[in-house]
Amino acid sequence: MPIYEYICADCNERFEKIVINKQQEICCPKCSSKKAAIQLSVFATVGSSHSSTPSGGFSGGGGCCGGGCSYH
């Protein structure tokens, strides 16, 4: 079940909703408006951007294929 992020067109409240059925009616939890627009989500990653790199140079995360390709 995906979680979608919405913003209400009437009160600008940002909220998340688990969507079980795409025909499900979405209502703002603050003002009960049915005028909510889906937002592009930013996903979280595991780890820290300030982590140290092991001696082999492979960070173990990120990159197009885990750091093993030539894209840097």
PDB file of N, CA, C and O in Angstrom:
ATOM      1  N   MET A   1       0.846  -1.175   0.000  1.00  0.00           N
ATOM      2  CA  MET A   1       0.000   0.000   0.000  1.00  0.00           C
ATOM      3  C   MET A   1       0.894   1.242   0.000  1.00  0.00           C
ATOM      4  O   MET A   1       1.636   1.470   0.956  1.00  0.00           O
ATOM      5  N   PRO A   2       0.831   2.028  -1.042  1.00  0.00           N
ATOM      6  CA  PRO A   2       1.678   3.225  -1.102  1.00  0.00           C
ATOM      7  C   PRO A   2       1.152   4.354  -0.222  1.00  0.00           C
ATOM      8  O   PRO A   2      -0.050   4.481   0.012  1.00  0.00           O
ATOM      9  N   ILE A   3       2.079   5.159   0.252  1.00  0.00           N
ATOM     10  CA  ILE A   3       1.740   6.372   0.999  1.00  0.00           C
ATOM     11  C   ILE A   3       1.995   7.537   0.060  1.00  0.00           C
ATOM     12  O   ILE A   3       3.092   7.685  -0.477  1.00  0.00           O
ATOM     13  N   TYR A   4       0.978   8.361  -0.136  1.00  0.00           N
ATOM     14  CA  TYR A   4       1.097   9.526  -0.997  1.00  0.00           C
ATOM     15  C   TYR A   4       1.079  10.796  -0.163  1.00  0.00           C
ATOM     16  O   TYR A   4       0.465  10.846   0.902  1.00  0.00           O
ATOM     17  N   GLU A   5       1.759  11.819  -0.660  1.00  0.00           N
ATOM     18  CA  GLU A   5       1.769  13.131  -0.020  1.00  0.00           C
ATOM     19  C   GLU A   5       0.837  14.044  -0.798  1.00  0.00           C
ATOM     20  O   GLU A   5       0.828  14.037  -2.029  1.00  0.00           O
ATOM     21  N   TYR A   6       0.058  14.823  -0.073  1.00  0.00           N
ATOM     22  CA  TYR A   6      -0.914  15.726  -0.677  1.00  0.00           C
ATOM     23  C   TYR A   6      -0.769  17.124  -0.090  1.00  0.00           C
ATOM     24  O   TYR A   6      -0.192  17.311   0.981  1.00  0.00           O
ATOM     25  N   ILE A   7      -1.305  18.097  -0.813  1.00  0.00           N
ATOM     26  CA  ILE A   7      -1.457  19.456  -0.295  1.00  0.00           C
ATOM     27  C   ILE A   7      -2.880  19.891  -0.606  1.00  0.00           C
ATOM     28  O   ILE A   7      -3.374  19.696  -1.716  1.00  0.00           O
ATOM     29  N   CYS A   8      -3.528  20.480   0.383  1.00  0.00           N
ATOM     30  CA  CYS A   8      -4.905  20.927   0.239  1.00  0.00           C
ATOM     31  C   CYS A   8      -4.937  22.251  -0.535  1.00  0.00           C
ATOM     32  O   CYS A   8      -4.184  23.173  -0.219  1.00  0.00           O
ATOM     33  N   ALA A   9      -5.791  22.345  -1.531  1.00  0.00           N
ATOM     34  CA  ALA A   9      -5.919  23.559  -2.338  1.00  0.00           C
ATOM     35  C   ALA A   9      -6.627  24.672  -1.573  1.00  0.00           C
ATOM     36  O   ALA A   9      -6.490  25.844  -1.922  1.00  0.00           O
ATOM     37  N   ASP A  10      -7.383  24.321  -0.533  1.00  0.00           N
ATOM     38  CA  ASP A  10      -8.128  25.338   0.215  1.00  0.00           C
ATOM     39  C   ASP A  10      -7.350  25.925   1.386  1.00  0.00           C
ATOM     40  O   ASP A  10      -7.378  27.138   1.588  1.00  0.00           O
ATOM     41  N   CYS A  11      -6.651  25.086   2.171  1.00  0.00           N
ATOM     42  CA  CYS A  11      -5.974  25.598   3.370  1.00  0.00           C
ATOM     43  C   CYS A  11      -4.460  25.400   3.349  1.00  0.00           C
ATOM     44  O   CYS A  11      -3.779  25.779   4.302  1.00  0.00           O
ATOM     45  N   ASN A  12      -3.917  24.811   2.270  1.00  0.00           N
ATOM     46  CA  ASN A  12      -2.474  24.564   2.101  1.00  0.00           C
ATOM     47  C   ASN A  12      -1.886  23.584   3.111  1.00  0.00           C
ATOM     48  O   ASN A  12      -0.669  23.548   3.292  1.00  0.00           O
ATOM     49  N   GLU A  13      -2.721  22.792   3.771  1.00  0.00           N
ATOM     50  CA  GLU A  13      -2.240  21.764   4.698  1.00  0.00           C
ATOM     51  C   GLU A  13      -1.546  20.667   3.901  1.00  0.00           C
ATOM     52  O   GLU A  13      -2.068  20.208   2.885  1.00  0.00           O
ATOM     53  N   ARG A  14      -0.377  20.248   4.356  1.00  0.00           N
ATOM     54  CA  ARG A  14       0.339  19.121   3.747  1.00  0.00           C
ATOM     55  C   ARG A  14       0.068  17.902   4.613  1.00  0.00           C
ATOM     56  O   ARG A  14       0.154  17.962   5.839  1.00  0.00           O
ATOM     57  N   PHE A  15      -0.264  16.783   3.952  1.00  0.00           N
ATOM     58  CA  PHE A  15      -0.559  15.567   4.700  1.00  0.00           C
ATOM     59  C   PHE A  15      -0.234  14.344   3.863  1.00  0.00           C
ATOM     60  O   PHE A  15      -0.095  14.425   2.642  1.00  0.00           O
ATOM     61  N   GLU A  16      -0.114  13.207   4.541  1.00  0.00           N
ATOM     62  CA  GLU A  16       0.157  11.926   3.894  1.00  0.00           C
ATOM     63  C   GLU A  16      -1.057  11.034   4.060  1.00  0.00           C
ATOM     64  O   GLU A  16      -1.799  11.153   5.035  1.00  0.00           O
ATOM     65  N   LYS A  17      -1.257  10.146   3.111  1.00  0.00           N
ATOM     66  CA  LYS A  17      -2.397   9.243   3.152  1.00  0.00           C
ATOM     67  C   LYS A  17      -1.988   7.905   2.565  1.00  0.00           C
ATOM     68  O   LYS A  17      -1.371   7.851   1.501  1.00  0.00           O
ATOM     69  N   ILE A  18      -2.330   6.817   3.260  1.00  0.00           N
ATOM     70  CA  ILE A  18      -2.147   5.483   2.707  1.00  0.00           C
ATOM     71  C   ILE A  18      -3.298   5.251   1.743  1.00  0.00           C
ATOM     72  O   ILE A  18      -4.463   5.397   2.114  1.00  0.00           O
ATOM     73  N   VAL A  19      -2.976   4.891   0.509  1.00  0.00           N
ATOM     74  CA  VAL A  19      -4.002   4.707  -0.509  1.00  0.00           C
ATOM     75  C   VAL A  19      -4.166   3.217  -0.791  1.00  0.00           C
ATOM     76  O   VAL A  19      -3.266   2.562  -1.319  1.00  0.00           O
ATOM     77  N   ILE A  20      -5.329   2.704  -0.429  1.00  0.00           N
ATOM     78  CA  ILE A  20      -5.639   1.295  -0.636  1.00  0.00           C
ATOM     79  C   ILE A  20      -6.260   1.090  -2.010  1.00  0.00           C
ATOM     80  O   ILE A  20      -6.002   0.085  -2.672  1.00  0.00           O
ATOM     81  N   ASN A  21      -7.073   2.039  -2.430  1.00  0.00           N
ATOM     82  CA  ASN A  21      -7.800   1.955  -3.692  1.00  0.00           C
ATOM     83  C   ASN A  21      -7.645   3.295  -4.405  1.00  0.00           C
ATOM     84  O   ASN A  21      -7.842   4.341  -3.787  1.00  0.00           O
ATOM     85  N   LYS A  22      -7.299   3.287  -5.676  1.00  0.00           N
ATOM     86  CA  LYS A  22      -7.091   4.543  -6.405  1.00  0.00           C
ATOM     87  C   LYS A  22      -8.364   5.374  -6.532  1.00  0.00           C
ATOM     88  O   LYS A  22      -8.290   6.575  -6.789  1.00  0.00           O
ATOM     89  N   GLN A  23      -9.522   4.757  -6.358  1.00  0.00           N
ATOM     90  CA  GLN A  23     -10.791   5.485  -6.399  1.00  0.00           C
ATOM     91  C   GLN A  23     -11.147   6.075  -5.022  1.00  0.00           C
ATOM     92  O   GLN A  23     -12.185   6.719  -4.866  1.00  0.00           O
ATOM     93  N   GLN A  24     -10.284   5.848  -4.041  1.00  0.00           N
ATOM     94  CA  GLN A  24     -10.508   6.339  -2.684  1.00  0.00           C
ATOM     95  C   GLN A  24     -10.570   7.868  -2.686  1.00  0.00           C
ATOM     96  O   GLN A  24      -9.730   8.525  -3.301  1.00  0.00           O
ATOM     97  N   GLU A  25     -11.556   8.427  -2.003  1.00  0.00           N
ATOM     98  CA  GLU A  25     -11.701   9.872  -1.912  1.00  0.00           C
ATOM     99  C   GLU A  25     -10.710  10.408  -0.885  1.00  0.00           C
ATOM    100  O   GLU A  25     -10.621   9.886   0.226  1.00  0.00           O
ATOM    101  N   ILE A  26      -9.970  11.441  -1.251  1.00  0.00           N
ATOM    102  CA  ILE A  26      -8.970  12.039  -0.372  1.00  0.00           C
ATOM    103  C   ILE A  26      -9.531  13.338   0.184  1.00  0.00           C
ATOM    104  O   ILE A  26      -9.948  14.218  -0.567  1.00  0.00           O
ATOM    105  N   CYS A  27      -9.536  13.448   1.507  1.00  0.00           N
ATOM    106  CA  CYS A  27     -10.034  14.653   2.181  1.00  0.00           C
ATOM    107  C   CYS A  27      -8.942  15.204   3.081  1.00  0.00           C
ATOM    108  O   CYS A  27      -8.194  14.447   3.701  1.00  0.00           O
ATOM    109  N   CYS A  28      -8.855  16.506   3.148  1.00  0.00           N
ATOM    110  CA  CYS A  28      -7.896  17.184   4.011  1.00  0.00           C
ATOM    111  C   CYS A  28      -8.264  16.923   5.481  1.00  0.00           C
ATOM    112  O   CYS A  28      -9.421  17.098   5.862  1.00  0.00           O
ATOM    113  N   PRO A  29      -7.304  16.512   6.302  1.00  0.00           N
ATOM    114  CA  PRO A  29      -7.592  16.266   7.711  1.00  0.00           C
ATOM    115  C   PRO A  29      -7.843  17.552   8.512  1.00  0.00           C
ATOM    116  O   PRO A  29      -8.418  17.501   9.599  1.00  0.00           O
ATOM    117  N   LYS A  30      -7.414  18.697   7.981  1.00  0.00           N
ATOM    118  CA  LYS A  30      -7.575  19.963   8.697  1.00  0.00           C
ATOM    119  C   LYS A  30      -8.920  20.633   8.398  1.00  0.00           C
ATOM    120  O   LYS A  30      -9.614  21.069   9.316  1.00  0.00           O
ATOM    121  N   CYS A  31      -9.291  20.715   7.103  1.00  0.00           N
ATOM    122  CA  CYS A  31     -10.505  21.462   6.742  1.00  0.00           C
ATOM    123  C   CYS A  31     -11.565  20.606   6.058  1.00  0.00           C
ATOM    124  O   CYS A  31     -12.643  21.102   5.729  1.00  0.00           O
ATOM    125  N   SER A  32     -11.272  19.332   5.841  1.00  0.00           N
ATOM    126  CA  SER A  32     -12.180  18.368   5.199  1.00  0.00           C
ATOM    127  C   SER A  32     -12.463  18.646   3.722  1.00  0.00           C
ATOM    128  O   SER A  32     -13.395  18.078   3.153  1.00  0.00           O
ATOM    129  N   SER A  33     -11.680  19.500   3.112  1.00  0.00           N
ATOM    130  CA  SER A  33     -11.831  19.784   1.689  1.00  0.00           C
ATOM    131  C   SER A  33     -11.471  18.553   0.863  1.00  0.00           C
ATOM    132  O   SER A  33     -10.619  17.758   1.260  1.00  0.00           O
ATOM    133  N   LYS A  34     -12.109  18.405  -0.260  1.00  0.00           N
ATOM    134  CA  LYS A  34     -11.806  17.305  -1.177  1.00  0.00           C
ATOM    135  C   LYS A  34     -10.917  17.771  -2.317  1.00  0.00           C
ATOM    136  O   LYS A  34     -10.743  17.053  -3.302  1.00  0.00           O
ATOM    137  N   LYS A  35     -10.353  18.970  -2.193  1.00  0.00           N
ATOM    138  CA  LYS A  35      -9.487  19.546  -3.223  1.00  0.00           C
ATOM    139  C   LYS A  35      -8.021  19.374  -2.822  1.00  0.00           C
ATOM    140  O   LYS A  35      -7.348  20.343  -2.467  1.00  0.00           O
ATOM    141  N   ALA A  36      -7.542  18.155  -2.881  1.00  0.00           N
ATOM    142  CA  ALA A  36      -6.157  17.863  -2.523  1.00  0.00           C
ATOM    143  C   ALA A  36      -5.389  17.448  -3.766  1.00  0.00           C
ATOM    144  O   ALA A  36      -5.871  16.648  -4.568  1.00  0.00           O
ATOM    145  N   ALA A  37      -4.203  17.993  -3.918  1.00  0.00           N
ATOM    146  CA  ALA A  37      -3.346  17.673  -5.060  1.00  0.00           C
ATOM    147  C   ALA A  37      -2.186  16.816  -4.579  1.00  0.00           C
ATOM    148  O   ALA A  37      -1.565  17.104  -3.556  1.00  0.00           O
ATOM    149  N   ILE A  38      -1.906  15.761  -5.330  1.00  0.00           N
ATOM    150  CA  ILE A  38      -0.789  14.882  -4.975  1.00  0.00           C
ATOM    151  C   ILE A  38       0.524  15.616  -5.229  1.00  0.00           C
ATOM    152  O   ILE A  38       0.650  16.369  -6.195  1.00  0.00           O
ATOM    153  N   GLN A  39       1.495  15.390  -4.353  1.00  0.00           N
ATOM    154  CA  GLN A  39       2.793  16.037  -4.448  1.00  0.00           C
ATOM    155  C   GLN A  39       3.860  15.016  -4.820  1.00  0.00           C
ATOM    156  O   GLN A  39       3.689  13.822  -4.578  1.00  0.00           O
ATOM    157  N   LEU A  40       4.948  15.477  -5.402  1.00  0.00           N
ATOM    158  CA  LEU A  40       6.084  14.609  -5.660  1.00  0.00           C
ATOM    159  C   LEU A  40       6.751  14.330  -4.325  1.00  0.00           C
ATOM    160  O   LEU A  40       7.002  15.250  -3.546  1.00  0.00           O
ATOM    161  N   SER A  41       7.035  13.077  -4.064  1.00  0.00           N
ATOM    162  CA  SER A  41       7.626  12.679  -2.790  1.00  0.00           C
ATOM    163  C   SER A  41       9.142  12.661  -2.882  1.00  0.00           C
ATOM    164  O   SER A  41       9.718  12.386  -3.934  1.00  0.00           O
ATOM    165  N   VAL A  42       9.771  12.960  -1.760  1.00  0.00           N
ATOM    166  CA  VAL A  42      11.207  12.822  -1.611  1.00  0.00           C
ATOM    167  C   VAL A  42      11.397  11.637  -0.691  1.00  0.00           C
ATOM    168  O   VAL A  42      10.867  11.619   0.420  1.00  0.00           O
ATOM    169  N   PHE A  43      12.151  10.643  -1.144  1.00  0.00           N
ATOM    170  CA  PHE A  43      12.304   9.444  -0.335  1.00  0.00           C
ATOM    171  C   PHE A  43      13.565   9.522   0.501  1.00  0.00           C
ATOM    172  O   PHE A  43      14.533  10.186   0.130  1.00  0.00           O
ATOM    173  N   ALA A  44      13.543   8.845   1.616  1.00  0.00           N
ATOM    174  CA  ALA A  44      14.684   8.817   2.525  1.00  0.00           C
ATOM    175  C   ALA A  44      15.614   7.669   2.148  1.00  0.00           C
ATOM    176  O   ALA A  44      15.188   6.649   1.607  1.00  0.00           O
ATOM    177  N   THR A  45      16.873   7.862   2.444  1.00  0.00           N
ATOM    178  CA  THR A  45      17.842   6.802   2.237  1.00  0.00           C
ATOM    179  C   THR A  45      18.462   6.445   3.579  1.00  0.00           C
ATOM    180  O   THR A  45      18.451   7.248   4.512  1.00  0.00           O
ATOM    181  N   VAL A  46      18.990   5.262   3.665  1.00  0.00           N
ATOM    182  CA  VAL A  46      19.630   4.811   4.890  1.00  0.00           C
ATOM    183  C   VAL A  46      21.075   5.244   4.859  1.00  0.00           C
ATOM    184  O   VAL A  46      21.746   5.111   3.836  1.00  0.00           O
ATOM    185  N   GLY A  47      21.557   5.758   5.966  1.00  0.00           N
ATOM    186  CA  GLY A  47      22.951   6.148   6.041  1.00  0.00           C
ATOM    187  C   GLY A  47      23.095   7.646   6.231  1.00  0.00           C
ATOM    188  O   GLY A  47      22.115   8.366   6.424  1.00  0.00           O
ATOM    189  N   SER A  48      24.309   8.086   6.174  1.00  0.00           N
ATOM    190  CA  SER A  48      24.615   9.490   6.394  1.00  0.00           C
ATOM    191  C   SER A  48      25.447  10.014   5.241  1.00  0.00           C
ATOM    192  O   SER A  48      26.281   9.290   4.696  1.00  0.00           O
ATOM    193  N   SER A  49      25.232  11.244   4.872  1.00  0.00           N
ATOM    194  CA  SER A  49      26.019  11.840   3.797  1.00  0.00           C
ATOM    195  C   SER A  49      27.433  12.178   4.264  1.00  0.00           C
ATOM    196  O   SER A  49      28.292  12.520   3.451  1.00  0.00           O
ATOM    197  N   HIS A  50      27.672  12.083   5.558  1.00  0.00           N
ATOM    198  CA  HIS A  50      28.987  12.393   6.103  1.00  0.00           C
ATOM    199  C   HIS A  50      29.732  11.133   6.543  1.00  0.00           C
ATOM    200  O   HIS A  50      30.629  11.213   7.383  1.00  0.00           O
ATOM    201  N   SER A  51      29.379   9.981   5.995  1.00  0.00           N
ATOM    202  CA  SER A  51      30.035   8.739   6.400  1.00  0.00           C
ATOM    203  C   SER A  51      31.405   8.631   5.748  1.00  0.00           C
ATOM    204  O   SER A  51      31.649   9.190   4.679  1.00  0.00           O
ATOM    205  N   SER A  52      32.294   7.903   6.412  1.00  0.00           N
ATOM    206  CA  SER A  52      33.630   7.716   5.863  1.00  0.00           C
ATOM    207  C   SER A  52      33.631   6.568   4.867  1.00  0.00           C
ATOM    208  O   SER A  52      32.808   5.658   4.960  1.00  0.00           O
ATOM    209  N   THR A  53      34.542   6.612   3.927  1.00  0.00           N
ATOM    210  CA  THR A  53      34.652   5.588   2.898  1.00  0.00           C
ATOM    211  C   THR A  53      35.651   4.541   3.352  1.00  0.00           C
ATOM    212  O   THR A  53      36.740   4.892   3.806  1.00  0.00           O
ATOM    213  N   PRO A  54      35.310   3.259   3.242  1.00  0.00           N
ATOM    214  CA  PRO A  54      36.265   2.202   3.592  1.00  0.00           C
ATOM    215  C   PRO A  54      37.522   2.286   2.729  1.00  0.00           C
ATOM    216  O   PRO A  54      37.516   2.961   1.700  1.00  0.00           O
ATOM    217  N   SER A  55      38.589   1.616   3.129  1.00  0.00           N
ATOM    218  CA  SER A  55      39.868   1.707   2.434  1.00  0.00           C
ATOM    219  C   SER A  55      39.809   1.242   0.984  1.00  0.00           C
ATOM    220  O   SER A  55      40.654   1.643   0.184  1.00  0.00           O
ATOM    221  N   GLY A  56      38.837   0.409   0.623  1.00  0.00           N
ATOM    222  CA  GLY A  56      38.724  -0.056  -0.752  1.00  0.00           C
ATOM    223  C   GLY A  56      38.106   0.971  -1.680  1.00  0.00           C
ATOM    224  O   GLY A  56      38.094   0.762  -2.893  1.00  0.00           O
ATOM    225  N   GLY A  57      37.592   2.071  -1.157  1.00  0.00           N
ATOM    226  CA  GLY A  57      37.013   3.111  -1.985  1.00  0.00           C
ATOM    227  C   GLY A  57      35.550   2.898  -2.300  1.00  0.00           C
ATOM    228  O   GLY A  57      34.927   3.776  -2.897  1.00  0.00           O
ATOM    229  N   PHE A  58      34.977   1.770  -1.925  1.00  0.00           N
ATOM    230  CA  PHE A  58      33.571   1.484  -2.183  1.00  0.00           C
ATOM    231  C   PHE A  58      32.767   1.920  -0.973  1.00  0.00           C
ATOM    232  O   PHE A  58      33.004   1.449   0.139  1.00  0.00           O
ATOM    233  N   SER A  59      31.817   2.819  -1.186  1.00  0.00           N
ATOM    234  CA  SER A  59      31.047   3.360  -0.066  1.00  0.00           C
ATOM    235  C   SER A  59      29.909   2.445   0.346  1.00  0.00           C
ATOM    236  O   SER A  59      29.365   2.607   1.438  1.00  0.00           O
ATOM    237  N   GLY A  60      29.531   1.484  -0.495  1.00  0.00           N
ATOM    238  CA  GLY A  60      28.478   0.543  -0.148  1.00  0.00           C
ATOM    239  C   GLY A  60      27.091   1.063  -0.397  1.00  0.00           C
ATOM    240  O   GLY A  60      26.123   0.355  -0.120  1.00  0.00           O
ATOM    241  N   GLY A  61      26.945   2.263  -0.906  1.00  0.00           N
ATOM    242  CA  GLY A  61      25.614   2.801  -1.151  1.00  0.00           C
ATOM    243  C   GLY A  61      25.663   3.910  -2.163  1.00  0.00           C
ATOM    244  O   GLY A  61      26.717   4.494  -2.414  1.00  0.00           O
ATOM    245  N   GLY A  62      24.542   4.194  -2.735  1.00  0.00           N
ATOM    246  CA  GLY A  62      24.455   5.283  -3.682  1.00  0.00           C
ATOM    247  C   GLY A  62      24.990   4.902  -5.052  1.00  0.00           C
ATOM    248  O   GLY A  62      25.409   3.766  -5.275  1.00  0.00           O
ATOM    249  N   GLY A  63      24.970   5.842  -5.946  1.00  0.00           N
ATOM    250  CA  GLY A  63      25.424   5.571  -7.298  1.00  0.00           C
ATOM    251  C   GLY A  63      24.380   4.804  -8.069  1.00  0.00           C
ATOM    252  O   GLY A  63      23.381   4.358  -7.505  1.00  0.00           O
ATOM    253  N   CYS A  64      24.605   4.650  -9.352  1.00  0.00           N
ATOM    254  CA  CYS A  64      23.618   3.988 -10.185  1.00  0.00           C
ATOM    255  C   CYS A  64      23.560   2.490  -9.947  1.00  0.00           C
ATOM    256  O   CYS A  64      22.537   1.858 -10.213  1.00  0.00           O
ATOM    257  N   CYS A  65      24.639   1.921  -9.451  1.00  0.00           N
ATOM    258  CA  CYS A  65      24.632   0.474  -9.210  1.00  0.00           C
ATOM    259  C   CYS A  65      25.458   0.147  -7.977  1.00  0.00           C
ATOM    260  O   CYS A  65      26.262  -0.785  -7.987  1.00  0.00           O
ATOM    261  N   GLY A  66      25.257   0.912  -6.921  1.00  0.00           N
ATOM    262  CA  GLY A  66      25.974   0.639  -5.677  1.00  0.00           C
ATOM    263  C   GLY A  66      27.415   1.108  -5.658  1.00  0.00           C
ATOM    264  O   GLY A  66      28.201   0.668  -4.819  1.00  0.00           O
ATOM    265  N   GLY A  67      27.765   1.988  -6.566  1.00  0.00           N
ATOM    266  CA  GLY A  67      29.115   2.532  -6.599  1.00  0.00           C
ATOM    267  C   GLY A  67      30.084   1.746  -7.473  1.00  0.00           C
ATOM    268  O   GLY A  67      31.256   2.110  -7.568  1.00  0.00           O
ATOM    269  N   GLY A  68      29.620   0.677  -8.112  1.00  0.00           N
ATOM    270  CA  GLY A  68      30.512  -0.161  -8.905  1.00  0.00           C
ATOM    271  C   GLY A  68      30.640   0.252 -10.357  1.00  0.00           C
ATOM    272  O   GLY A  68      31.458  -0.322 -11.076  1.00  0.00           O
ATOM    273  N   CYS A  69      29.862   1.228 -10.822  1.00  0.00           N
ATOM    274  CA  CYS A  69      29.947   1.616 -12.233  1.00  0.00           C
ATOM    275  C   CYS A  69      30.908   2.799 -12.388  1.00  0.00           C
ATOM    276  O   CYS A  69      31.429   3.312 -11.398  1.00  0.00           O
ATOM    277  N   SER A  70      31.134   3.217 -13.593  1.00  0.00           N
ATOM    278  CA  SER A  70      32.088   4.294 -13.847  1.00  0.00           C
ATOM    279  C   SER A  70      31.473   5.685 -13.720  1.00  0.00           C
ATOM    280  O   SER A  70      32.159   6.688 -13.919  1.00  0.00           O
ATOM    281  N   TYR A  71      30.177   5.751 -13.387  1.00  0.00           N
ATOM    282  CA  TYR A  71      29.532   7.055 -13.219  1.00  0.00           C
ATOM    283  C   TYR A  71      29.877   7.597 -11.854  1.00  0.00           C
ATOM    284  O   TYR A  71      29.532   6.978 -10.847  1.00  0.00           O
ATOM    285  N   HIS A  72      30.545   8.729 -11.782  1.00  0.00           N
ATOM    286  CA  HIS A  72      30.944   9.315 -10.497  1.00  0.00           C
ATOM    287  C   HIS A  72      30.493  10.743 -10.436  1.00  0.00           C
ATOM    288  O   HIS A  72      30.728  11.423  -9.437  1.00  0.00           O
TER     289      HIS A  72
END
